[in-house]
Amino acid sequence: MSFNTLIDWNSRIWPDPKLMESLRENAKIWGLYLTVCDDHVPLRAKHVRLHYGDGPDENRKTRNLRKNNPFWKAVTILKFKRDLDGEKQIPEFMYGEHIEVREAFLAGLIDSDGYVVKKGEGPESYKIAIQTVYSSIMDGIVHISRSLGMSATVTTRSAREEIIEGRKVQCQFTYDCNVAGGTTLQNVLSYCRSGHKTREVPPIIKREPVYFSFTDDFQGESTVYGLTIEGHKNFLLGNKIEVKSCRGCCVGEQHKISQKKNLKHCVACPRKGIKYFYKDWSGKNRVCARCYGRYKFSGHHCINCKYVPEAREVKKAKDKGEKLGITPEGLPVKGPECIKCGGILQFDAVRGPHKSCGNNAGARIC
């Protein structure tokens, strides 16, 4: 495609002058013209439609939004629109396209739905984040990013109600795709047309392996099929992970696999791992980094199921009012209700290494 900016035939983009001008120039190549109107909140976003032709005259009532529209044909024929439900997707052929095509395609996603995070100086400090409500788009972002030699991680946000510029907005379940890389990511950003997202082309592009660790977790017995090949070859799995054929190197790499005895389990959520676990409110058990961050911020945890709520969940529980419950020791207690188990949330006024029983202002014992 000629577009660096991946945009739907009826889409919303941020009102960046350079991005809009680039969109108009590329539209001319396709024989398209743009119609632009403001969002409900002026200057926040623009609604853009791509019509085919020279533009409607005064007597023309219809516009070729889909009929005879080459961009619409490319979207449907190349399967950017899923046949079953019409949902947006990134077709699998894009995973193996030329590097320049994949880079420009990813830059288009950054232009339309992403933003650039910069922590310090140098190309290694760049990181981008793209938000999408489509799991198919999320899968494509991860595949393309990893195929270009960049690390990609995904976090999720639950459906929620937020206040944006004084308006209540119902936000859907969202995937946050975070991509980090050195000169590889800098080169992708050089394709961007949005003024504050574009970066200079790096003099040298270094594509190096991205290493990661994993734990060996016993799942029970099952039928396993082995594949014997001649020679020693590497394999590229569907998730863009390179694995080596089993030979002498397996013995040398075995010690790097975490032993099951080192595996830690978070007491507040199902997460488990070997690193980044912290002491909980009792000082005995351990919680993962995510729950620890929540606890340090909100100061609440459930005395029954040990769940650590987010600050917004605590606010909703307080708005409903306090309820009477029973502690694990059988004592009556009063406090906000836990959304997970219906137990009681306890607040710790002092948290961290300075916490002591005398400073703990928790739920009220009745």
Secondary structure, DSSP 8 states (H G I E B T S, - for coil): ---SS---TEEEE---HHHHHHHHHHHHHHTEEEEEEE-SSTTT-EEEEEEESS---TT----BSSTT-HHHHHHHHTTSB-TTT--B---GGGGGS-HHHHHHHHHHHHHHHEEEEE-SSSGGGEEEEEEES-HHHHHHHHHHHHHTT-EEEEEEE--EEEEETTEEEEE--EEEEEEE-SHHHHHHHTT--STTT-----SS----------B--------------SS--EEE-TTS-EEE-SSHHHHHHGGGSB-GGG-EE-SSSS-EESSSEEE-TTSSSEEEHHHHHHHHHH-EEETTT-----HHHHHHHHHH--EEEE-TTS-EEEE-B-TTTS-BEEE-SS-STT--GGG---SEE-
